[in-house]
Amino acid sequence: MKKIGILGSGAVGTTLANGFIKYKHQVMIGTRDASKLDFWKQKAGDKGSAGTSKETASFGELIVLAVKGAAAKDVLEEVGSANLAGKIIIDATNPISGDPPTNGVLSFFTDQNNSLMEELQGQYPDAHFVKAFNSVGSGLMVNPPFETKPTMFICGNDKSSKKEVSKLLTQFGWETADMGAVEAARAIEPLSMLWCIPGFNDNQWSHAFKLMK
């Protein structure tokens, strides 16, 4: 059992929180308005709690960053580097801009030679960022209902951290494809664009990626 601190109380954060609780982990969700999690806390029971972002990061042996990409830096600055140092941070964010999609294609505030996770890792070099959960919708993150296991692409600089995240992904019904160091986030983050195109164009949101070998 791990103590999981989840920064973000939206659909991604609460879905992952429920998944971790399902597999017997202790969870705290960080939010600026704890009252909106009252119903969630009733369902979570003694395995779930809510707190400030700083309290949540301090609580978590492992942290999940599940906020909008544009808010990620502000949230981590609020938490403080002391609460992040030495910890695994599952980075589920994408650098999606505020512009509407063009023919179903999202726009990013980063370019192809950079990624949001690289920027975050650079700001917090003592934390162990692992990109995951950014390339699928929240409804499919835990035990996706496909005939074969879909693939979750991950990356990060610390090999032992990626192994820990891979174990959690296996619990959640995924196979893991490790794409290497943090620079691979330049390729993994845009998978969110590709995943969203059928949704925006055809209202089709029930799919995931599979790496064939």
C-alpha positions in Angstrom: 0.0 0.0 0.0 1.2 3.5 -0.9 0.2 6.9 0.2 -0.8 8.7 -3.0 -1.2 12.5 -3.2 -3.2 13.7 -6.1 -2.9 17.3 -7.2 -6.1 18.1 -9.0 -9.7 17.4 -8.2 -11.2 17.2 -11.7 -12.3 14.1 -13.6 -8.7 12.8 -14.0 -7.8 13.3 -10.4 -10.9 11.7 -8.9 -10.9 8.8 -11.4 -7.3 8.0 -10.6 -8.0 8.4 -6.9 -10.8 5.9 -7.1 -8.5 3.5 -9.0 -5.8 3.7 -6.3 -8.4 3.2 -3.6 -9.7 0.2 -5.4 -6.3 -1.3 -5.2 -5.9 -0.6 -1.5 -3.8 2.5 -1.6 -4.4 5.5 0.7 -5.3 8.7 -1.2 -5.4 12.4 -0.5 -6.7 14.8 -3.2 -5.4 18.4 -3.2 -7.9 21.1 -3.9 -8.5 24.8 -3.2 -12.2 24.0 -2.3 -12.4 20.8 -0.2 -16.1 21.1 0.1 -16.6 20.1 -3.5 -15.1 16.7 -2.6 -17.5 16.0 0.3 -19.5 13.4 -1.8 -16.3 11.8 -3.0 -15.0 11.5 0.5 -18.2 9.8 1.7 -17.8 7.2 -1.0 -14.0 6.8 -0.4 -14.4 6.2 3.3 -11.3 5.9 5.4 -9.1 5.4 2.3 -9.6 8.9 1.0 -9.2 12.5 2.2 -8.8 16.0 0.9 -6.4 18.8 1.7 -4.5 21.7 0.3 -2.1 21.1 -2.5 0.8 21.5 -0.1 -0.7 19.1 2.4 -1.4 16.6 -0.3 2.2 16.7 -1.7 3.5 16.3 1.9 1.2 13.3 2.5 2.0 11.5 -0.7 4.9 9.0 -1.0 4.0 9.2 -4.7 2.3 12.3 -6.3 0.1 12.5 -9.3 0.0 15.8 -11.2 -3.5 15.9 -12.6 -4.2 19.5 -13.3 -4.6 21.5 -16.5 -1.2 21.9 -18.2 -1.4 25.7 -18.0 -1.8 25.5 -14.2 0.9 22.9 -13.5 3.8 25.3 -12.8 1.6 27.4 -10.4 0.4 24.3 -8.5 3.9 23.0 -8.1 5.2 26.4 -7.0 2.5 26.5 -4.4 3.5 23.0 -3.2 7.2 23.9 -2.9 10.3 22.0 -3.9 10.8 20.6 -0.4 7.6 18.6 -0.7 8.6 17.2 -4.1 12.2 16.3 -3.6 13.0 12.6 -4.0 9.4 11.7 -4.8 7.9 10.1 -7.9 5.5 12.5 -9.7 3.2 10.9 -12.3 2.7 13.7 -14.8 -0.7 13.3 -16.4 -0.7 16.8 -17.8 -0.7 18.1 -21.4 0.4 21.6 -22.6 -3.0 22.4 -24.2 -3.5 26.0 -25.0 -6.7 28.0 -24.6 -7.4 28.1 -28.4 -10.2 26.0 -29.8 -9.3 22.9 -31.9 -8.8 23.3 -35.6 -10.5 20.5 -37.5 -10.3 18.5 -34.3 -6.7 19.2 -33.6 -5.7 20.8 -30.3 -3.0 23.4 -30.1 -0.1 23.4 -27.5 1.7 26.2 -25.8 5.0 24.2 -26.3 6.7 23.4 -29.6 7.9 20.1 -31.0 11.4 20.6 -29.6 10.2 20.9 -26.0 7.6 19.4 -23.6 5.8 20.5 -20.5 7.4 17.7 -18.5 10.9 18.8 -19.5 10.1 22.2 -18.2 8.8 20.8 -14.9 11.7 18.4 -14.5 14.1 21.3 -15.1 12.4 23.4 -12.4 12.4 20.5 -9.9 15.5 18.5 -10.6 15.3 16.5 -7.3 11.9 15.1 -8.2 11.4 12.0 -10.4 8.8 12.9 -13.0 7.2 10.1 -15.0 4.8 10.9 -17.9 1.7 8.7 -17.8 -2.1 8.8 -18.2 -1.9 11.8 -20.6 -2.9 9.9 -23.8 -6.3 8.6 -22.9 -9.6 10.0 -21.4 -10.3 9.7 -17.8 -13.1 7.2 -18.3 -10.6 4.6 -19.6 -7.7 5.2 -17.2 -8.6 2.4 -14.8 -9.2 -1.1 -16.1 -10.0 -0.1 -19.7 -12.7 -2.5 -21.1 -10.9 -3.7 -24.2 -10.3 -7.3 -25.4 -6.5 -6.8 -25.3 -4.5 -4.6 -22.9 -3.9 -1.2 -24.4 -0.5 0.5 -24.1 0.5 3.3 -21.8 3.5 5.2 -23.1 5.8 6.5 -20.3 9.1 8.3 -20.0 11.3 9.8 -17.3 14.9 10.1 -16.2 14.8 7.7 -13.2 14.6 4.0 -14.1 13.4 2.9 -10.6 10.6 5.4 -10.6 9.4 4.2 -14.0 9.4 0.6 -12.6 7.2 1.7 -9.7 4.8 3.5 -12.1 4.7 0.4 -14.4 3.6 -1.7 -11.4 0.7 0.6 -10.8 -0.2 0.6 -14.5 -0.3 -3.2 -14.4 -2.7 -3.0 -11.5 -4.9 -0.6 -13.6 -5.0 -3.0 -16.5 -2.3 -1.5 -18.8 0.8 -2.7 -20.5 3.7 -0.2 -20.3 6.0 1.0 -23.1 9.0 2.9 -21.7 10.1 5.4 -24.2 13.2 6.5 -22.4 14.3 9.8 -20.8 12.3 13.0 -20.2 12.9 14.2 -23.8 10.5 11.5 -25.0 7.7 13.6 -23.6 8.0 15.6 -26.8 6.5 12.6 -28.5 4.2 11.3 -25.8 2.4 14.6 -25.0 1.1 15.1 -28.6 -0.6 11.6 -28.3 -3.3 13.6 -26.5 -3.9 15.5 -29.7 -4.2 12.3 -31.7 -6.4 10.7 -29.1 -8.8 13.7 -29.2 -9.3 14.0 -32.9 -11.9 11.2 -33.3 -13.7 12.7 -30.3 -13.9 16.2 -31.6 -14.7 15.2 -35.1 -17.0 12.1 -34.6 -17.8 12.2 -30.9 -15.8 8.9 -30.5 -14.0 8.8 -27.2 -13.8 5.1 -26.4 -10.4 4.2 -27.8 -6.8 3.8 -26.7 -3.4 3.1 -28.2 -1.7 -0.2 -28.7 2.0 -0.8 -29.5 2.3 -3.9 -31.7 5.7 -5.7 -31.5 
